[in-house]
Amino acid sequence: MKARIVSTGSYVPEKVLTNHDLEKMVETSDEWITERTGIKQRRIASPEQATSDLAYEASVRALQSANLTAKDIDLIIVATVTPDMLVPSSACILQMKLGATNAVAFDINGACTGFIYALAVAEKFIKTGASKRALVIGAETLSRFTDWTDRTTCVLLADGAGAVVVEPTKKDEGIKIIDIFSDGTMWDFIHMPAGGSKMPVTEDVIKQRLNFIKMRGNETFKVAVKTLEEIVDTTLKKGGITSSELALLVPHQANIRIIQAMAKRLELPMEKVMVNIDKYGNTSAASIPIALDEANRMGRIKKGDYIMLAAFGAGLTWGSALIKW
């Protein structure tokens, strides 16, 4: 028994924040942002929207595409680093909003690799028979944890959600290989100092702006390119195929230079790489399912195609998934 993705869905907030808007907020320029990151604009959640709201919209679209109702789902996993609140999980709040009364629900924090982590867990539930139909979501409201005075991070981060429905299959299709890894020795490359048990948010913490996401960009870039190439190569070998046999690579949308360097090392033409970072920025755990849904609806994935998902994020975490569509 294997697990396969049977439908996709995504949602991004209506508000668009362009590079020209950011020029008025911090010392930066459209040219600098575009050249360094590939981002032209990003979406920002409204004050009334929380992570579970974005997840809800993406989930409804995925369920509709599969001609299913929420009651057909018995497992909900939300990958996020920006939950509605510390307790309860955003997955439980989403379960309530969907009316998915037959599902067990929980969150996973794998940062930008979160969707692949969540997909790996769902796959195991499906393969063991513990779940018959899973809803896997990546959703983030990173704008709530962005320091809009820090030009190294505020030009990158954005909001959105993507979802997939996963079911069992006995056919030669579905998830072939999923590899996930982590290395906690580099935890401080991307982190948010305050907001947890180590450093609760106080007036002093707010003054020092420690309740926002911090990033060591140059160090992260170097590790990301090397690690992503290695993990994809490893997963391809386990799957018994070469990069030339891939119909599409769907990478985490962190930085266009990372994506281009990764494609070059894998000898993949950019025509075989899904890129939408220019429109949506870095949405962390949401970026791969948003890109996957967009590629699916554009007709860039056909039945029988081999596609590869690959991500790298805070933790540090990284992972890849080889899928036969």
C-alpha positions, -999 to 999 in steps of 0.1 A, spaced: 0 0 0 13 35 -9 0 70 -4 -9 94 -32 -19 130 -35 -54 131 -51 -61 168 -50 -45 202 -42 -57 236 -31 -42 269 -21 -51 304 -9 -33 337 -5 -46 368 11 -60 397 -10 -36 424 2 -5 428 -21 26 443 -7 50 453 -36 87 461 -35 78 497 -43 56 497 -11 86 484 9 108 512 -5 86 536 15 91 515 47 128 506 48 160 515 31 158 492 0 148 492 -36 128 472 -61 160 465 -81 179 452 -50 151 430 -38 144 415 -73 181 409 -80 188 393 -46 156 373 -40 135 372 -72 105 386 -53 84 414 -68 55 412 -44 40 392 -16 6 387 1 -2 399 36 -31 386 58 -57 411 69 -59 419 107 -89 396 110 -71 366 94 -52 340 114 -32 310 102 -63 287 106 -83 310 83 -58 307 55 -56 270 61 -94 267 59 -96 284 25 -69 262 10 -85 231 26 -119 238 11 -104 241 -23 -85 208 -20 -116 190 -7 -137 205 -35 -112 193 -61 -114 158 -47 -153 159 -45 -151 152 -8 -165 167 24 -147 174 56 -164 144 72 -145 122 47 -112 132 64 -98 112 93 -65 129 97 -55 166 96 -19 178 99 -11 215 97 26 224 91 32 259 105 56 281 126 29 307 131 0 290 148 -31 309 158 -19 305 194 4 282 214 -26 261 227 -46 246 211 -31 235 177 -41 253 146 -51 219 132 -77 215 159 -91 250 152 -91 241 115 -109 209 123 -137 228 141 -140 253 112 -142 226 86 -166 204 107 -142 175 102 -157 156 131 -141 122 121 -106 135 121 -77 136 145 -57 168 142 -23 181 152 4 206 141 40 201 130 68 226 132 93 218 105 97 255 94 101 258 57 104 220 54 72 216 74 49 206 45 73 177 36 75 167 73 37 167 75 34 147 42 59 122 55 38 116 87 6 114 67 22 89 43 31 66 73 -5 68 86 -18 59 52 7 30 46 0 14 80 -38 17 76 -41 41 105 -57 67 82 -78 63 51 -78 99 40 -56 127 52 -57 165 47 -22 179 48 -17 217 50 11 242 50 -1 276 63 17 307 76 10 343 87 47 353 88 38 389 86 28 389 122 63 379 132 82 401 107 103 431 118 93 456 93 124 477 101 148 449 93 153 449 55 171 416 56 139 397 65 109 419 57 116 418 20 113 380 21 84 369 43 47 366 34 15 348 41 -5 320 25 -16 284 27 -17 252 5 -33 219 11 -35 184 -3 -57 154 2 -38 121 5 -53 86 0 -41 50 -2 -34 33 -35 -22 -1 -47 -12 12 -81 22 22 -94 18 58 -84 19 81 -54 47 89 -30 78 69 -39 104 82 -15 103 108 13 136 118 30 136 142 60 165 154 80 175 180 107 206 194 123 200 213 155 236 226 158 226 254 133 194 263 151 204 300 153 206 305 115 169 312 114 150 317 147 127 338 167 143 345 201 112 354 221 77 340 225 84 306 240 93 293 274 129 303 271 121 340 266 85 351 272 75 383 256 80 413 279 82 450 274 120 448 273 119 420 248 96 441 226 119 471 228 148 449 217 126 435 188 134 400 199 98 388 192 105 387 154 121 363 131 159 366 128 180 352 100 217 348 92 212 350 54 246 344 40 253 313 61 219 299 54 223 305 16 255 285 15 242 255 35 209 255 16 223 252 -19 246 224 -10 221 205 12 192 207 -13 213 194 -41 225 165 -20 191 156 -6 174 156 -41 203 135 -55 199 110 -27 162 107 -31 165 103 -69 189 74 -64 167 57 -39 138 60 -64 160 46 -92 156 75 -116 178 104 -128 171 142 -127 165 141 -165 134 119 -158 118 145 -136 88 163 -152 89 190 -125 109 202 -95 88 220 -69 112 236 -45 106 258 -14 103 293 -26 129 310 -5 152 327 -29 155 326 -67 193 323 -65 190 292 -43 165 277 -68 186 285 -98 218 272 -82 200 240 -72 186 235 -107 220 241 -123 238 215 -100 211 190 -108 214 198 -146 177 207 -147 165 234 -171 145 261 -154 115 251 -176 113 220 -154 113 241 -121 81 256 -106 88 292 -96 63 316 -82 84 334 -56 81 366 -76 43 367 -68 42 353 -33 76 356 -16 87 332 11 56 316 28 76 290 47 57 258 51 30 271 27 53 277 -3 55 241 -16 18 233 -14 9 267 -30 34 261 -58 22 225 -62 -14 236 -65 -5 263 -90 15 239 -111 -13 213 -110 -40 239 -120 -18 252 -148 -15 217 -163 22 214 -156 18 180 -140 3 150 -158 -6 115 -147 25 94 -146 49 123 -143 77 121 -117 79 153 -96 102 162 -68 94 184 -38 124 198 -19 128 222 10 152 236 35 144 256 66 149 266 102 160 239 126 179 234 105 155 210 86 155 198 50 137 171 30 125 159 -4 98 138 -18 97 119 -51 62 114 -63 47 96 -94 16 117 -102 
